[in-house]
Amino acid sequence: MDEIRIGTAAWSIPRAATDSFPGAGSHLERYAQVLNCAEINSSFYRSHRAEVYAKWAAQTPAGFRFAVKLPRAITHEGRLRAARAPLQHFVAETSGLGDRLSVLLMQLPPSLPFEPRPARKIFGLLAEMFGGAVVCEPRHASWFEPAADRLMVAARIGRVAADPARWPAAAVPGGWLGRDADGVGAVVYQRWHGSPRIYFSSYSGDWLQARADELRRWPKGANRWCVFDNTASGAAAANALELQALLAVGN
């Protein structure tokens, strides 16, 4: 299926963008009538009951999808080790989203190097416990070497394309990219944090046009996610709407 999903980290509607998200109801209800996905980041910091996830799912239309970030207890504090019990708990909670849950996001700390054994173990646990897509945003240079990429391909884990990129390879999608490494059947996940000032800076029209052109070059069958994380100044919502208009993607 040819699919492009455009959204933001969380679903706060800044005052400047209020008119672009009309209607009554909660911010999520209004947001989900305009954009077709959202990334839940609060799960990184704290646990949410399955009932809370179910409430969020109920506020969105049938075609809307969520990505959910793994807890820092697994990725940062546990550093991918002894992950079975906390991962079981997390997956049980997020099951409250039902069919609205599409992707699990595993962002790794910059201090965490690639080590085959714990990486293989947690990738296996994710495959055992979760039937959807998993993407990984590593930030240590060793994760962009061939050995790490081969392991992600074998485990069908997509590597996130991030901006700003700590390393040149971090700017482009990697890992599992589909049956023929062309995007077919894979989740091609982009996280744009704002540049030059991370989390604050808005992206220019030219930058967004270049990204739109890149996204169009992926073949049919590539499930493309574009998540704006430059939320601190409210730029994410405006940038998401601009990209949506460039790609003529609706909800």
N, C-alpha and C positions, 0 to 999 in steps of 0.2 A: 504494500500500500504506500502511495506517495503521501508523505505526511510532514508538515512543518508545524512545530509547536513553539509559540512565543509567549514568554511570561516573565515574571520577576521572582526574586527571592521574597517569599511572603506575599501578601496581597494588600498592603497598605496603599490607600489612595491619597496622594498628597493634595493639598488644597489647590495647587495650580492646575491639577489634572481633573478636578471634580466634574467639570462639564463633559469630559470624555467618558465618564462612567455614570450615566444617568440612572434614574430609577430609585425605588425604595429598597429597604432591607439593609443587611449588613454590608461591610466593605467587601467581603468575599462574594456575596450574592451579586453585587453590582460588578465587581471585577470579572467574575466568571461569565457574565453576559457579553464581555468584550474581548477578553483574552482567553486562550484555550488551555493554559497550563499554569501551574505555580509550583515553586520549590519550597518545601517546608524545611526551614533551617532551625526552628526552635527545638526540634528533636535532638539536635546536637548538644544542647545545653541541659535539657530536662526531659523527663518522661511525660508522655501523654497517655491517658487511658484510651482504650479502644473506643469507648463511647464518645470521646472528644473527636477522634478521627471520623467516626461515623457521622457526627453532627456536621463536620466540615464537608464530608462527601454529600450529605443531603442538601447542602446549600448550592450545589453546582449542577449544571445540566449534564445530560447523559454523555456527551462527547468530551467533557472536561477531564483532564488527567493531572495527577500529582506526582512529583518526585519527592522523596523524603531522604534527608541526610542522616547517615548513621551517627549514633551518639559518640561523643568524644571519649567516653569511658572505654569504647572499643578501639578507636583509631588513635587517640592521643595518649590517654592514660595507660591503657592496656597494650598499646603499640602492636595490635593485631594478635596478641597472645591470649590464651585462656578465654577465647571469645564465645564459646558455645553457649553458655548460660545467658550472658547479656544479649547475645544475638537472638536467641530463642524468645526472650522477653520482648525485644524490640519488634521482631516480626509478628508476634502475637498482637501487640498493640496496633501496629500499622494495618493489620488485617481489617480493622474497622473501616478503612477506606473502601473496601470491596473492590469492584472493578475500576474505581477511579485511581487506584494505585498502579502506576506504570513503571517507575524507575526507583531503584535505591542508589543513592549517591554516597560514595566513600571518599571523603577528602582526607588526605594524609598530611601530617605535620611536616614542615620543611626539614626537620631534624631526623626523619625516619628514612634510612636507606633501604634499598631493595635487599631482602633476604629471602631466598626461594622457599625455605621451609614454612615460615609463618604465613607468607603470601599464599602459597599453595593450599595451606590448611584453611585459611579464612575464605578463599575463593570456593573451596569445596563445600564448606559449611553454608555459604550463601546459595550455592546451587541446590543443596539438599533441602534448605528451608524455604526458599523463595522461588517462585516460578516465573517471575518477570525479569526485566533487564536490570543489570547492575553496571554502573560506571564508576570509574576511579579517577580522582584528581590527585595524582602524586605531585610532590613539590621538591623532592631531593633528586639531584642529577642522575643518580644511579638507576632510577626508575625509567629513564629514557634510553637505556642501553638495550641491545638486542635480546639479552636473556630475559629481561623483564617483559618486553613486548611479546616474546614467544609464549611466556607463561599466561599472559592476559589473553592472547589469541586462543590458546588451548582451553582456557576456562570460560571463554566467551564473555570477557570483561572488556568493555569499551574504555579507552583512555580519554578523559575530558580534554577538550581544547580550551585553554584559558587565556584571558587577557586581563592585566599584563602577564606575559609569559616570563617565568624565571629563567627558562632555557629555550632556545629556538624551537626544539621539538615540542615543547609544551603548548605552542600556539596552534598546533594542528591536531586533529583527532588521530588516535592511535589504538593499539590493542586490537580487539575484535572489530573488524569492519565488514562483516558479512561473509557470505559463502565464498566470494572471489575477491575479498578485500576491496570491494567497490561500494560498500554501503548497503547492499541489498540484504535485508533482514537484520541489520544492526541498528542500534541506537547511536546516533552521532550527536554527542552532547557538547554544547558550547556554554561556557560560563564566563560572562564578561563583567569584571569587577570595577571597571572605571579606570581611566588612565588619562593624564599622568597621576592624578591623586586617587589612589585606590579607595573604593566605596563612595567617593564623592563626585568625581569628574563625570560630566556628561559626554557622550560620544557625538562627534560631528556628523553632519549629513553625508559628507564624503566617505567617512569611515563606515557608516551604516550601509551606504550604497555598495561599497566594496564587499562587505559581509553578505549582503543580499545576493550579489553576483556569485560569490563562492557557494552559497547555499543552493542556488539554482543548478550548479554544475553537478551536484550529487544526483545519481540516477533515481528513477522511480523504484520504490521499495526501500529507500533510506528513510528512517524515522529520525528526523532532525529536530533537536531541542535547542532553543536559544533562550538562556536565562540571564537576565540583567540583574546583577548584584550590586550595582552602584546606587543603593537605596538611601544612603545617609543624607543626601541633599534632595531626595525626591526625584532624581534624574531617571531612575530605572523605568518608571511608568511611562514617561514621555518618550524615552528611547524605544521601549517595546512597541508603543503605538506607531512611532515613525517606521520601524522595521516592518511592522504588520502592513502598513500602507505600501511600502516599497515592494513587498511580496504579494500583496493582495490576499492575505490570509485572514480569514474570519473565524468566528466561533460558531 
